[in-house]
Structure formats: structure tokens, C-alpha cells
Amino acid sequence: MSTIQYVTKETLEQMKAELQRMRAVDRPAASKAIAEAREKGDLKENAEYDAAKEAQGILEARIAALEGAMANVRVLDESAIDTS
């Protein structure tokens, strides 16, 4: 069951920017690292390939977690909050 997260508009924009960066910059870099490691030879004895695949898995998990969090975000209008 997902919980709703309340964030400011600025926080939501930061989340969107981070997600965009991970998709546009980090994901292609991870793919490139895997391709470079694959070129170095036998995959079952290639530690660089294993590390690159693990890094890609972690990145994909972070992307999925951020997408999930953003699906449950509600933006708060700070001016409408009574702080008295």
C-alpha cells in the first residue's frame, strides 16, 4: 500500500529533474559501461562487466523508486498552511 507524500512545488521540481537526469544521462552511461566491459572478453570472468551490470540494476531500482514516490506525491501550497 502506497503512502501519500506531501511536498512543495520546488521539491517536486527537484524530483522531476533528478528523474530526468537519471533517464537521460545516467542510464545511457550505464549501458555504455556495460558495452565497454563486454568488449574485454569472457563475461563469466569479467569483474568489470559484473560491476557495470550491478550498477545498472541499482540505477534502475532508484528510477523505479523515484517514479513510485512521484506517483504518490501531493503538492502543498505553503501560503495556504496555517502556521499559527
N, CA, C and O atoms as a GROMACS GRO file, in nm:
protein
  336
    1MET      N    1   0.084  -0.117   0.000
    1MET     CA    2   0.000   0.000   0.000
    1MET      C    3   0.089   0.124   0.000
    1MET      O    4   0.182   0.134   0.080
    2SER      N    5   0.062   0.216  -0.086
    2SER     CA    6   0.143   0.335  -0.101
    2SER      C    7   0.096   0.445  -0.006
    2SER      O    8  -0.024   0.460   0.021
    3THR      N    9   0.191   0.519   0.042
    3THR     CA   10   0.158   0.631   0.128
    3THR      C   11   0.175   0.760   0.050
    3THR      O   12   0.263   0.772  -0.036
    4ILE      N   13   0.091   0.854   0.080
    4ILE     CA   14   0.097   0.984   0.012
    4ILE      C   15   0.208   1.067   0.075
    4ILE      O   16   0.220   1.074   0.197
    5GLN      N   17   0.288   1.129  -0.010
    5GLN     CA   18   0.392   1.220   0.035
    5GLN      C   19   0.351   1.361  -0.002
    5GLN      O   20   0.313   1.387  -0.116
    6TYR      N   21   0.358   1.450   0.094
    6TYR     CA   22   0.328   1.590   0.069
    6TYR      C   23   0.458   1.665   0.051
    6TYR      O   24   0.547   1.659   0.137
    7VAL      N   25   0.470   1.735  -0.060
    7VAL     CA   26   0.593   1.808  -0.091
    7VAL      C   27   0.558   1.947  -0.143
    7VAL      O   28   0.444   1.975  -0.182
    8THR      N   29   0.659   2.033  -0.143
    8THR     CA   30   0.640   2.166  -0.201
    8THR      C   31   0.660   2.157  -0.352
    8THR      O   32   0.708   2.056  -0.403
    9LYS      N   33   0.623   2.261  -0.420
    9LYS     CA   34   0.640   2.264  -0.565
    9LYS      C   35   0.788   2.254  -0.602
    9LYS      O   36   0.824   2.189  -0.700
   10GLU      N   37   0.874   2.319  -0.523
   10GLU     CA   38   1.017   2.316  -0.550
   10GLU      C   39   1.073   2.173  -0.536
   10GLU      O   40   1.156   2.130  -0.617
   11THR      N   41   1.027   2.102  -0.435
   11THR     CA   42   1.072   1.964  -0.414
   11THR      C   43   1.028   1.876  -0.530
   11THR      O   44   1.104   1.792  -0.577
   12LEU      N   45   0.906   1.896  -0.576
   12LEU     CA   46   0.857   1.819  -0.690
   12LEU      C   47   0.941   1.847  -0.814
   12LEU      O   48   0.972   1.755  -0.889
   13GLU      N   49   0.978   1.971  -0.835
   13GLU     CA   50   1.062   2.007  -0.949
   13GLU      C   51   1.200   1.941  -0.937
   13GLU      O   52   1.256   1.896  -1.037
   14GLN      N   53   1.255   1.936  -0.816
   14GLN     CA   54   1.383   1.869  -0.794
   14GLN      C   55   1.372   1.720  -0.824
   14GLN      O   56   1.462   1.662  -0.884
   15MET      N   57   1.263   1.659  -0.783
   15MET     CA   58   1.241   1.517  -0.809
   15MET      C   59   1.233   1.490  -0.959
   15MET      O   60   1.291   1.394  -1.009
   16LYS      N   61   1.160   1.576  -1.030
   16LYS     CA   62   1.148   1.562  -1.174
   16LYS      C   63   1.283   1.579  -1.242
   16LYS      O   64   1.316   1.504  -1.335
   17ALA      N   65   1.362   1.676  -1.198
   17ALA     CA   66   1.494   1.699  -1.256
   17ALA      C   67   1.586   1.580  -1.232
   17ALA      O   68   1.660   1.539  -1.322
   18GLU      N   69   1.581   1.523  -1.112
   18GLU     CA   70   1.665   1.407  -1.081
   18GLU      C   71   1.625   1.288  -1.167
   18GLU      O   72   1.711   1.217  -1.219
   19LEU      N   73   1.495   1.265  -1.182
   19LEU     CA   74   1.448   1.155  -1.264
   19LEU      C   75   1.489   1.173  -1.410
   19LEU      O   76   1.531   1.078  -1.475
   20GLN      N   77   1.477   1.294  -1.460
   20GLN     CA   78   1.516   1.323  -1.598
   20GLN      C   79   1.666   1.300  -1.617
   20GLN      O   80   1.707   1.245  -1.720
   21ARG      N   81   1.749   1.341  -1.519
   21ARG     CA   82   1.892   1.321  -1.527
   21ARG      C   83   1.927   1.173  -1.528
   21ARG      O   84   2.013   1.128  -1.604
   22MET      N   85   1.861   1.097  -1.442
   22MET     CA   86   1.889   0.953  -1.436
   22MET      C   87   1.851   0.885  -1.567
   22MET      O   88   1.922   0.796  -1.614
   23ARG      N   89   1.740   0.927  -1.626
   23ARG     CA   90   1.696   0.866  -1.752
   23ARG      C   91   1.783   0.909  -1.869
   23ARG      O   92   1.820   0.826  -1.953
   24ALA      N   93   1.817   1.037  -1.876
   24ALA     CA   94   1.886   1.091  -1.994
   24ALA      C   95   2.038   1.080  -1.987
   24ALA      O   96   2.102   1.072  -2.092
   25VAL      N   97   2.096   1.080  -1.868
   25VAL     CA   98   2.242   1.082  -1.856
   25VAL      C   99   2.294   0.951  -1.795
   25VAL      O  100   2.380   0.885  -1.853
   26ASP      N  101   2.242   0.916  -1.679
   26ASP     CA  102   2.296   0.800  -1.607
   26ASP      C  103   2.265   0.668  -1.676
   26ASP      O  104   2.352   0.580  -1.682
   27ARG      N  105   2.144   0.652  -1.727
   27ARG     CA  106   2.107   0.525  -1.792
   27ARG      C  107   2.193   0.498  -1.916
   27ARG      O  108   2.246   0.388  -1.929
   28PRO      N  109   2.211   0.596  -2.007
   28PRO     CA  110   2.300   0.570  -2.121
   28PRO      C  111   2.445   0.546  -2.079
   28PRO      O  112   2.515   0.467  -2.143
   29ALA      N  113   2.490   0.612  -1.974
   29ALA     CA  114   2.627   0.591  -1.926
   29ALA      C  115   2.643   0.448  -1.874
   29ALA      O  116   2.747   0.385  -1.895
   30ALA      N  117   2.541   0.397  -1.805
   30ALA     CA  118   2.547   0.260  -1.755
   30ALA      C  119   2.550   0.161  -1.871
   30ALA      O  120   2.625   0.063  -1.867
   31SER      N  121   2.471   0.186  -1.973
   31SER     CA  122   2.471   0.098  -2.090
   31SER      C  123   2.606   0.100  -2.160
   31SER      O  124   2.655  -0.004  -2.205
   32LYS      N  125   2.666   0.218  -2.169
   32LYS     CA  126   2.797   0.231  -2.232
   32LYS      C  127   2.903   0.155  -2.152
   32LYS      O  128   2.990   0.090  -2.209
   33ALA      N  129   2.896   0.163  -2.018
   33ALA     CA  130   2.992   0.093  -1.934
   33ALA      C  131   2.979  -0.058  -1.951
   33ALA      O  132   3.079  -0.130  -1.952
   34ILE      N  133   2.856  -0.106  -1.966
   34ILE     CA  134   2.834  -0.250  -1.988
   34ILE      C  135   2.892  -0.291  -2.122
   34ILE      O  136   2.958  -0.394  -2.134
   35ALA      N  137   2.868  -0.210  -2.224
   35ALA     CA  138   2.920  -0.241  -2.357
   35ALA      C  139   3.073  -0.244  -2.359
   35ALA      O  140   3.133  -0.333  -2.419
   36GLU      N  141   3.135  -0.148  -2.292
   36GLU     CA  142   3.282  -0.144  -2.286
   36GLU      C  143   3.337  -0.265  -2.211
   36GLU      O  144   3.438  -0.323  -2.251
   37ALA      N  145   3.270  -0.303  -2.103
   37ALA     CA  146   3.317  -0.419  -2.026
   37ALA      C  147   3.296  -0.548  -2.105
   37ALA      O  148   3.378  -0.640  -2.096
   38ARG      N  149   3.189  -0.555  -2.182
   38ARG     CA  150   3.160  -0.674  -2.263
   38ARG      C  151   3.269  -0.696  -2.368
   38ARG      O  152   3.301  -0.810  -2.402
   39GLU      N  153   3.326  -0.588  -2.419
   39GLU     CA  154   3.429  -0.597  -2.521
   39GLU      C  155   3.561  -0.653  -2.467
   39GLU      O  156   3.649  -0.690  -2.545
   40LYS      N  157   3.575  -0.658  -2.336
   40LYS     CA  158   3.702  -0.700  -2.277
   40LYS      C  159   3.717  -0.850  -2.265
   40LYS      O  160   3.818  -0.898  -2.214
   41GLY      N  161   3.619  -0.926  -2.311
   41GLY     CA  162   3.640  -1.071  -2.314
   41GLY      C  163   3.535  -1.152  -2.242
   41GLY      O  164   3.419  -1.113  -2.233
   42ASP      N  165   3.578  -1.264  -2.192
   42ASP     CA  166   3.494  -1.365  -2.129
   42ASP      C  167   3.408  -1.303  -2.017
   42ASP      O  168   3.461  -1.250  -1.920
   43LEU      N  169   3.276  -1.311  -2.033
   43LEU     CA  170   3.187  -1.245  -1.939
   43LEU      C  171   3.181  -1.313  -1.802
   43LEU      O  172   3.158  -1.246  -1.702
   44LYS      N  173   3.201  -1.444  -1.797
   44LYS     CA  174   3.191  -1.510  -1.668
   44LYS      C  175   3.311  -1.483  -1.578
   44LYS      O  176   3.305  -1.509  -1.458
   45GLU      N  177   3.419  -1.432  -1.633
   45GLU     CA  178   3.537  -1.397  -1.554
   45GLU      C  179   3.567  -1.247  -1.562
   45GLU      O  180   3.679  -1.205  -1.533
   46ASN      N  181   3.468  -1.169  -1.600
   46ASN     CA  182   3.488  -1.026  -1.620
   46ASN      C  183   3.425  -0.948  -1.504
   46ASN      O  184   3.303  -0.928  -1.501
   47ALA      N  185   3.508  -0.906  -1.410
   47ALA     CA  186   3.460  -0.834  -1.292
   47ALA      C  187   3.402  -0.697  -1.330
   47ALA      O  188   3.307  -0.650  -1.268
   48GLU      N  189   3.460  -0.634  -1.431
   48GLU     CA  190   3.409  -0.504  -1.474
   48GLU      C  191   3.267  -0.516  -1.528
   48GLU      O  192   3.183  -0.429  -1.503
   49TYR      N  193   3.240  -0.623  -1.601
   49TYR     CA  194   3.106  -0.646  -1.654
   49TYR      C  195   3.007  -0.667  -1.540
   49TYR      O  196   2.898  -0.610  -1.540
   50ASP      N  197   3.046  -0.749  -1.443
   50ASP     CA  198   2.959  -0.774  -1.327
   50ASP      C  199   2.930  -0.645  -1.252
   50ASP      O  200   2.816  -0.619  -1.213
   51ALA      N  201   3.032  -0.563  -1.232
   51ALA     CA  202   3.015  -0.436  -1.161
   51ALA      C  203   2.924  -0.341  -1.240
   51ALA      O  204   2.840  -0.273  -1.181
   52ALA      N  205   2.942  -0.337  -1.371
   52ALA     CA  206   2.859  -0.249  -1.454
   52ALA      C  207   2.714  -0.295  -1.453
   52ALA      O  208   2.623  -0.211  -1.448
   53LYS      N  209   2.690  -0.426  -1.458
   53LYS     CA  210   2.553  -0.478  -1.453
   53LYS      C  211   2.490  -0.449  -1.316
   53LYS      O  212   2.371  -0.416  -1.309
   54GLU      N  213   2.567  -0.461  -1.210
   54GLU     CA  214   2.516  -0.433  -1.077
   54GLU      C  215   2.482  -0.284  -1.063
   54GLU      O  216   2.378  -0.250  -1.006
   55ALA      N  217   2.568  -0.198  -1.115
   55ALA     CA  218   2.542  -0.054  -1.111
   55ALA      C  219   2.417  -0.019  -1.190
   55ALA      O  220   2.338   0.066  -1.148
   56GLN      N  221   2.398  -0.085  -1.303
   56GLN     CA  222   2.278  -0.062  -1.382
   56GLN      C  223   2.154  -0.106  -1.304
   56GLN      O  224   2.052  -0.038  -1.307
   57GLY      N  225   2.161  -0.219  -1.236
   57GLY     CA  226   2.049  -0.267  -1.156
   57GLY      C  227   2.013  -0.170  -1.045
   57GLY      O  228   1.895  -0.146  -1.018
   58ILE      N  229   2.114  -0.116  -0.979
   58ILE     CA  230   2.091  -0.019  -0.873
   58ILE      C  231   2.027   0.107  -0.929
   58ILE      O  232   1.934   0.162  -0.870
   59LEU      N  233   2.076   0.154  -1.044
   59LEU     CA  234   2.019   0.271  -1.108
   59LEU      C  235   1.873   0.248  -1.145
   59LEU      O  236   1.789   0.334  -1.120
   60GLU      N  237   1.843   0.134  -1.204
   60GLU     CA  238   1.705   0.104  -1.242
   60GLU      C  239   1.615   0.096  -1.119
   60GLU      O  240   1.499   0.137  -1.125
   61ALA      N  241   1.666   0.044  -1.009
   61ALA     CA  242   1.589   0.040  -0.885
   61ALA      C  243   1.562   0.180  -0.832
   61ALA      O  244   1.453   0.209  -0.784
   62ARG      N  245   1.662   0.267  -0.841
   62ARG     CA  246   1.643   0.407  -0.797
   62ARG      C  247   1.541   0.478  -0.884
   62ARG      O  248   1.459   0.555  -0.833
   63ILE      N  249   1.546   0.454  -1.015
   63ILE     CA  250   1.449   0.516  -1.105
   63ILE      C  251   1.308   0.467  -1.071
   63ILE      O  252   1.215   0.548  -1.064
   64ALA      N  253   1.292   0.338  -1.051
   64ALA     CA  254   1.161   0.282  -1.018
   64ALA      C  255   1.110   0.337  -0.885
   64ALA      O  256   0.991   0.368  -0.872
   65ALA      N  257   1.198   0.348  -0.786
   65ALA     CA  258   1.158   0.401  -0.656
   65ALA      C  259   1.114   0.547  -0.666
   65ALA      O  260   1.015   0.586  -0.605
   66LEU      N  261   1.188   0.626  -0.742
   66LEU     CA  262   1.153   0.766  -0.758
   66LEU      C  263   1.023   0.782  -0.835
   66LEU      O  264   0.940   0.866  -0.801
   67GLU      N  265   1.004   0.700  -0.939
   67GLU     CA  266   0.878   0.704  -1.013
   67GLU      C  267   0.761   0.666  -0.922
   67GLU      O  268   0.655   0.727  -0.929
   68GLY      N  269   0.781   0.566  -0.837
   68GLY     CA  270   0.677   0.525  -0.744
   68GLY      C  271   0.645   0.634  -0.643
   68GLY      O  272   0.528   0.659  -0.612
   69ALA      N  273   0.749   0.698  -0.592
   69ALA     CA  274   0.729   0.807  -0.496
   69ALA      C  275   0.656   0.924  -0.562
   69ALA      O  276   0.568   0.985  -0.501
   70MET      N  277   0.693   0.955  -0.686
   70MET     CA  278   0.630   1.067  -0.755
   70MET      C  279   0.483   1.037  -0.788
   70MET      O  280   0.403   1.130  -0.801
   71ALA      N  281   0.448   0.912  -0.800
   71ALA     CA  282   0.310   0.876  -0.829
   71ALA      C  283   0.219   0.906  -0.709
   71ALA      O  284   0.098   0.922  -0.725
   72ASN      N  285   0.278   0.913  -0.590
   72ASN     CA  286   0.200   0.936  -0.469
   72ASN      C  287   0.225   1.072  -0.406
   72ASN      O  288   0.198   1.092  -0.288
   73VAL      N  289   0.276   1.165  -0.484
   73VAL     CA  290   0.309   1.298  -0.433
   73VAL      C  291   0.188   1.390  -0.445
   73VAL      O  292   0.116   1.390  -0.545
   74ARG      N  293   0.169   1.468  -0.341
   74ARG     CA  294   0.069   1.573  -0.342
   74ARG      C  295   0.143   1.703  -0.311
   74ARG      O  296   0.219   1.711  -0.215
   75VAL      N  297   0.119   1.804  -0.395
   75VAL     CA  298   0.187   1.932  -0.378
   75VAL      C  299   0.108   2.019  -0.281
   75VAL      O  300  -0.012   2.038  -0.296
   76LEU      N  301   0.181   2.072  -0.182
   76LEU     CA  302   0.121   2.162  -0.084
   76LEU      C  303   0.147   2.306  -0.123
   76LEU      O  304   0.257   2.340  -0.167
   77ASP      N  305   0.048   2.388  -0.106
   77ASP     CA  306   0.065   2.532  -0.125
   77ASP      C  307   0.102   2.590   0.012
   77ASP      O  308   0.020   2.594   0.103
   78GLU      N  309   0.227   2.633   0.025
   78GLU     CA  310   0.277   2.680   0.152
   78GLU      C  311   0.199   2.800   0.205
   78GLU      O  312   0.186   2.816   0.326
   79SER      N  313   0.146   2.883   0.116
   79SER     CA  314   0.072   3.001   0.161
   79SER      C  315  -0.064   2.964   0.220
   79SER      O  316  -0.122   3.044   0.293
   80ALA      N  317  -0.115   2.845   0.190
   80ALA     CA  318  -0.246   2.804   0.241
   80ALA      C  319  -0.237   2.730   0.375
   80ALA      O  320  -0.340   2.693   0.432
   81ILE      N  321  -0.116   2.709   0.426
   81ILE     CA  322  -0.099   2.638   0.552
   81ILE      C  323  -0.102   2.736   0.669
   81ILE      O  324  -0.031   2.836   0.670
   82ASP      N  325  -0.186   2.705   0.766
   82ASP     CA  326  -0.196   2.788   0.886
   82ASP      C  327  -0.086   2.748   0.983
   82ASP      O  328  -0.087   2.636   1.035
   83THR      N  329   0.007   2.836   1.008
   83THR     CA  330   0.121   2.804   1.095
   83THR      C  331   0.103   2.864   1.236
   83THR      O  332   0.196   2.862   1.316
   84SER      N  333  -0.013   2.916   1.266
   84SER     CA  334  -0.034   2.978   1.398
   84SER      C  335  -0.057   2.876   1.506
   84SER      O  336  -0.076   2.912   1.622
   0.00000   0.00000   0.00000
